[in-house]
Amino acid sequence: MNAHTLLPPNPRLIGTITPSGNTVVERTTQAALRDLPQAAALFARIPVHGDRDPFPDRYNLAAMLEAATLLSHARPDAIIWNGSKGGGIGLEHDRDLVARITDATGIAADTSGLALLRAIAASGVQSIGLLTPYAEAHQRRLVERLNAEGVPVVSERHLGMTDNLSYASVPYDTILLQARSLAAQKPDVLLAWCTNYPAAPLAAEIEAETGIPLWDATMLGLLGGLAVAGVAERPNGWGSLSGLL
């Protein structure tokens, strides 16, 4: 392997904002882009950690826009919020966020939540089985808000967890059990909705076993960024979602 393989010239840059307590977004993004030299990711963090959110019903826009501005110094081709909070507070906040980022930086933006809406529109799915690590109250709110956005959640499984960092520690076997339980109810799609929940590497395995597509919030954010940045190629080995967006 030579230096040209390691550092391809002039890749499309995906500026990615992620929560400070998240350990999954960078790992998933870098792994997915490993065989896609046309694109590379840059990262910035905002304060989101622990089990208490000082902004329970909205985004911390000051932190979001500071992160976007810092990313803009590298002139990325897209800036994305790879976070799942919009699902629980309402995706009107995501629409407002991308408009503010573009107004502030001149760079096109996207979010995992808005990519989810496009995936639903492109596929025409009628039923979704939702799997998360969340606690009961958070899960109820999430289902309610997603349904209000036209995301047809008809069944769900959650793990009762509250600390942001703990989401990343969910074993693969636990996620597989959640997915199998939901798959038995025959939804059109399984949706793993938490960007600090390591479901993305299991997508191909779950799809092969159940015959049901698995969409992951982190991959939705990344694929949205690739589309906004004008990258036509998609990662291989991460499930059928890559061929949809």
Solvent accessible surface area in square Angstrom, and as a share of the most:
residue,aa,sasa,rsa
1,M,189,0.84
2,N,86,0.44
3,A,68,0.53
4,H,148,0.66
5,T,82,0.47
6,L,114,0.56
7,L,142,0.70
8,P,40,0.25
9,P,109,0.69
10,N,146,0.75
11,P,35,0.22
12,R,115,0.42
13,L,40,0.20
14,I,0,0.00
15,G,0,0.00
16,T,1,0.00
17,I,0,0.00
18,T,0,0.00
19,P,10,0.06
20,S,44,0.28
21,G,10,0.10
22,N,1,0.00
23,T,57,0.33
24,V,3,0.02
25,V,0,0.00
26,E,30,0.13
27,R,134,0.49
28,T,8,0.05
29,T,1,0.01
30,Q,100,0.45
31,A,26,0.20
32,A,4,0.03
33,L,16,0.08
34,R,177,0.64
35,D,130,0.67
36,L,9,0.05
37,P,70,0.44
38,Q,73,0.32
39,A,6,0.05
40,A,34,0.26
41,A,24,0.19
42,L,53,0.26
43,F,55,0.23
44,A,17,0.13
45,R,109,0.40
46,I,7,0.04
47,P,84,0.53
48,V,49,0.28
49,H,124,0.55
50,G,27,0.26
51,D,92,0.48
52,R,210,0.77
53,D,63,0.32
54,P,107,0.67
55,F,49,0.20
56,P,73,0.46
57,D,82,0.43
58,R,130,0.48
59,Y,7,0.03
60,N,34,0.17
61,L,48,0.24
62,A,82,0.64
63,A,17,0.13
64,M,0,0.00
65,L,43,0.22
66,E,113,0.51
67,A,4,0.03
68,A,0,0.00
69,T,57,0.33
70,L,104,0.52
71,L,11,0.05
72,S,22,0.14
73,H,131,0.58
74,A,51,0.40
75,R,209,0.76
76,P,7,0.04
77,D,50,0.26
78,A,0,0.00
79,I,0,0.00
80,I,2,0.01
81,W,5,0.02
82,N,0,0.00
83,G,2,0.02
84,S,14,0.09
85,K,51,0.22
86,G,1,0.01
87,G,1,0.01
88,G,5,0.04
89,I,6,0.03
90,G,5,0.05
91,L,1,0.00
92,E,92,0.41
93,H,49,0.22
94,D,1,0.00
95,R,106,0.39
96,D,60,0.31
97,L,0,0.00
98,V,26,0.15
99,A,52,0.41
100,R,106,0.39
101,I,1,0.00
102,T,51,0.30
103,D,125,0.65
104,A,63,0.49
105,T,30,0.17
106,G,65,0.62
107,I,23,0.12
108,A,48,0.37
109,A,16,0.13
110,D,4,0.02
111,T,1,0.00
112,S,0,0.00
113,G,1,0.01
114,L,24,0.12
115,A,0,0.00
116,L,0,0.00
117,L,38,0.19
118,R,95,0.35
119,A,0,0.00
120,I,22,0.11
121,A,84,0.65
122,A,66,0.51
123,S,49,0.31
124,G,43,0.42
125,V,18,0.10
126,Q,138,0.61
127,S,21,0.13
128,I,0,0.00
129,G,0,0.00
130,L,0,0.00
131,L,0,0.00
132,T,0,0.00
133,P,0,0.00
134,Y,9,0.03
135,A,23,0.18
136,E,83,0.37
137,A,65,0.50
138,H,76,0.34
139,Q,3,0.01
140,R,144,0.53
141,R,73,0.27
142,L,1,0.01
143,V,30,0.17
144,E,116,0.52
145,R,77,0.28
146,L,0,0.00
147,N,68,0.35
148,A,87,0.68
149,E,43,0.19
150,G,50,0.48
151,V,0,0.00
152,P,32,0.20
153,V,13,0.08
154,V,98,0.57
155,S,13,0.09
156,E,52,0.23
157,R,79,0.29
158,H,53,0.24
159,L,62,0.31
160,G,44,0.43
161,M,46,0.21
162,T,75,0.44
163,D,52,0.27
164,N,22,0.11
165,L,100,0.50
166,S,32,0.21
167,Y,16,0.06
168,A,19,0.15
169,S,78,0.50
170,V,7,0.04
171,P,81,0.51
172,Y,102,0.39
173,D,101,0.52
174,T,40,0.23
175,I,0,0.00
176,L,14,0.07
177,L,114,0.57
178,Q,12,0.05
179,A,1,0.00
180,R,98,0.36
181,S,44,0.29
182,L,0,0.00
183,A,9,0.07
184,A,77,0.60
185,Q,94,0.42
186,K,155,0.66
187,P,6,0.04
188,D,60,0.31
189,V,2,0.01
190,L,0,0.00
191,L,0,0.00
192,A,0,0.00
193,W,2,0.01
194,C,4,0.02
195,T,4,0.02
196,N,3,0.01
197,Y,1,0.00
198,P,11,0.07
199,A,0,0.00
200,A,2,0.02
201,P,63,0.39
202,L,11,0.05
203,A,3,0.02
204,A,44,0.34
205,E,87,0.39
206,I,3,0.01
207,E,30,0.13
208,A,91,0.70
209,E,92,0.41
210,T,34,0.20
211,G,65,0.63
212,I,14,0.07
213,P,43,0.27
214,L,2,0.01
215,W,5,0.02
216,D,2,0.01
217,A,0,0.00
218,T,1,0.01
219,M,4,0.02
220,L,0,0.00
221,G,0,0.00
222,L,0,0.00
223,L,0,0.00
224,G,1,0.01
225,G,0,0.00
226,L,0,0.00
227,A,47,0.37
228,V,50,0.29
229,A,3,0.02
230,G,57,0.55
231,V,7,0.04
232,A,89,0.69
233,E,76,0.34
234,R,51,0.19
235,P,7,0.04
236,N,139,0.71
237,G,65,0.63
238,W,38,0.13
239,G,19,0.18
240,S,58,0.38
241,L,3,0.02
242,S,9,0.06
243,G,77,0.74
244,L,58,0.29
245,L,36,0.18
